[in-house]
């Protein structure tokens, strides 16, 4: 396969690994938060992120079409985004309990992150990746474009859910 084909597959595969890390983080926050009615929303976002991870990995064609060396070092593929999420994810996953104050700080950061992912990471980069993949392989673009649009919609919905979570936390804190 041409070098650019390997690059596209690497990008998609690393996007899948990235989404998987995001899902683990949301899941961990859900398990460790003391705000019970927030858990369901966080689990919902985690489930969506796991779904996105599976889709990106499937679109990459790995392990069927490409040499494993194509998929090494996702930090080089996704740059600062990769480094930032993996470092923050590790810090979050070390916590055994997350109180309301910590949860509010996390939610603020996650809202910014989800907005960034929806607008930049997924919208710009992945649509261009799919267009390149189509040109190179002759695949019909429409089914893939539709999948990416659904993922983008999910990411925007995640931002809305995080706003709802923030409001729930603020209400529960003011009632305490």
WODASUL-V29373 format. One record per residue. RES is the residue in one small letter. PSI is psi in whole degrees, -180 to 180 (999 if undefined). NEAR is the number of other C-alpha atoms within 10 Angstrom. D_LAST is the distance of its C-alpha to the last C-alpha in Angstrom with 2 decimals. Layout:
res-><RES & RES>
psi-><PSI & PSI>
near-><NEAR & NEAR>
d_last-><D_LAST & D_LAST>
//
This chain:
res-><x & x & x & x & x & x & x & x & x & x & x & x & x & x & x & x & x & x & x & x & x & x & x & x & x & x & x & x & x & x & x & x & x & x & x & x & x & x & x & x & x & x & x & x & x & x & x & x & x & x & x & x & x & x & x & x & x & x & x & x & x & x & x & x & x & x & x & x & x & x & x & x & x & x & x & x & x & x & x & x & x & x & x & x & x & x & x & x & x & x & x & x & x & x & x & x & x & x & x & x & x & x & x & x & x & x & x & x & x & x & x & x & x & x & x & x & x & x & x & x & x & x & x & x & x & x & x & x & x & x & x & x & x & x & x & x & x & x & x & x & x & x & x & x & x & x & x & x & x & x & x & x & x & x & x & x & x & x & x & x & x & x & x & x & x & x & x & x & x & x & x & x & x & x & x & x>
psi-><146 & 154 & -43 & -31 & -40 & -40 & -42 & -47 & -41 & -45 & -47 & -44 & -46 & -34 & -38 & -44 & -41 & -50 & -35 & -41 & -40 & -44 & -44 & -39 & -49 & -42 & -44 & -43 & -43 & -41 & -27 & -8 & 148 & -6 & 101 & -41 & -4 & -25 & -43 & -44 & -43 & -39 & -36 & -48 & -41 & -45 & -42 & -43 & -38 & -40 & -44 & -42 & -46 & -41 & -47 & -44 & -40 & -42 & -27 & -23 & -3 & 138 & 10 & -45 & -17 & 154 & 141 & -30 & -21 & -23 & 9 & 146 & 73 & -21 & -37 & -34 & -46 & -6 & -140 & -32 & -46 & -50 & -46 & -49 & -38 & -38 & -47 & -37 & -44 & -42 & -45 & -42 & -11 & -17 & 136 & -19 & 143 & 116 & 176 & -44 & -47 & -40 & -42 & -43 & -43 & -43 & -43 & -46 & -40 & -35 & -46 & -43 & -49 & -40 & -43 & -47 & -47 & -43 & -41 & -64 & -56 & -51 & -58 & -55 & -46 & -38 & -41 & -39 & -45 & -40 & -43 & -43 & -39 & -46 & -41 & -37 & -15 & 13 & 151 & 120 & -34 & -47 & -36 & -41 & -42 & -43 & -46 & -38 & -38 & -41 & -42 & -43 & -42 & -45 & -40 & -40 & -37 & -41 & -41 & -40 & -41 & -36 & -42 & -43 & -46 & -45 & -39 & -42 & -44 & -43 & -44 & -33 & -41 & -23 & -15 & 999>
near-><10 & 7 & 9 & 12 & 18 & 20 & 17 & 22 & 25 & 26 & 24 & 26 & 28 & 25 & 26 & 24 & 20 & 23 & 24 & 21 & 21 & 22 & 25 & 19 & 22 & 24 & 21 & 23 & 25 & 25 & 18 & 18 & 20 & 15 & 18 & 10 & 14 & 19 & 19 & 14 & 17 & 24 & 19 & 16 & 23 & 25 & 17 & 19 & 26 & 19 & 16 & 26 & 24 & 18 & 19 & 24 & 21 & 16 & 17 & 26 & 15 & 18 & 12 & 9 & 11 & 16 & 11 & 12 & 9 & 18 & 20 & 12 & 12 & 18 & 15 & 12 & 19 & 16 & 11 & 11 & 15 & 18 & 14 & 11 & 17 & 17 & 10 & 12 & 19 & 13 & 11 & 18 & 16 & 9 & 12 & 11 & 16 & 19 & 12 & 16 & 12 & 11 & 21 & 18 & 11 & 16 & 19 & 14 & 12 & 18 & 19 & 12 & 16 & 21 & 18 & 17 & 17 & 21 & 15 & 12 & 17 & 19 & 16 & 12 & 13 & 22 & 17 & 14 & 18 & 21 & 18 & 16 & 22 & 15 & 12 & 14 & 10 & 10 & 13 & 13 & 15 & 12 & 10 & 18 & 16 & 11 & 14 & 20 & 17 & 13 & 20 & 22 & 12 & 18 & 24 & 18 & 16 & 24 & 22 & 15 & 19 & 24 & 16 & 14 & 22 & 21 & 13 & 15 & 21 & 14 & 11 & 13 & 12 & 8 & 7 & 5>
d_last-><60.59 & 60.61 & 58.48 & 56.31 & 55.72 & 54.42 & 52.17 & 50.74 & 50.17 & 48.55 & 46.21 & 45.19 & 44.88 & 42.80 & 40.57 & 40.06 & 39.29 & 36.87 & 35.01 & 34.93 & 33.23 & 30.64 & 30.07 & 29.66 & 27.03 & 24.96 & 25.47 & 24.39 & 21.16 & 20.49 & 21.35 & 19.29 & 15.99 & 13.00 & 11.87 & 14.16 & 14.84 & 15.96 & 18.62 & 20.99 & 21.24 & 21.93 & 24.48 & 26.11 & 26.71 & 27.97 & 30.37 & 31.69 & 32.29 & 34.19 & 36.22 & 37.04 & 38.09 & 40.48 & 41.94 & 42.62 & 44.24 & 46.33 & 47.49 & 48.51 & 51.09 & 50.27 & 51.80 & 54.56 & 55.99 & 55.35 & 56.07 & 53.09 & 53.84 & 52.64 & 49.06 & 48.85 & 46.52 & 43.95 & 42.82 & 46.19 & 45.77 & 42.26 & 42.26 & 39.24 & 36.98 & 37.80 & 37.34 & 34.00 & 32.45 & 33.93 & 32.84 & 29.24 & 29.22 & 30.44 & 27.78 & 24.97 & 26.67 & 26.84 & 23.08 & 22.10 & 18.33 & 16.49 & 12.95 & 10.94 & 12.88 & 16.11 & 15.64 & 15.36 & 18.51 & 20.22 & 19.62 & 21.13 & 24.06 & 24.53 & 24.66 & 27.42 & 29.10 & 29.17 & 30.60 & 33.20 & 34.16 & 34.60 & 36.60 & 38.58 & 38.76 & 39.24 & 40.73 & 43.27 & 44.18 & 44.12 & 45.98 & 48.61 & 48.78 & 49.40 & 52.04 & 53.78 & 53.60 & 55.20 & 57.97 & 58.74 & 58.69 & 59.62 & 56.55 & 55.50 & 52.55 & 50.93 & 49.22 & 47.70 & 46.66 & 44.90 & 42.97 & 41.91 & 40.86 & 38.65 & 37.06 & 36.53 & 34.89 & 32.58 & 31.63 & 30.88 & 28.77 & 26.82 & 25.98 & 24.74 & 22.64 & 21.07 & 20.18 & 18.54 & 16.57 & 15.50 & 14.34 & 12.38 & 10.62 & 10.05 & 8.76 & 6.34 & 5.27 & 5.53 & 3.81 & 0.00>
//
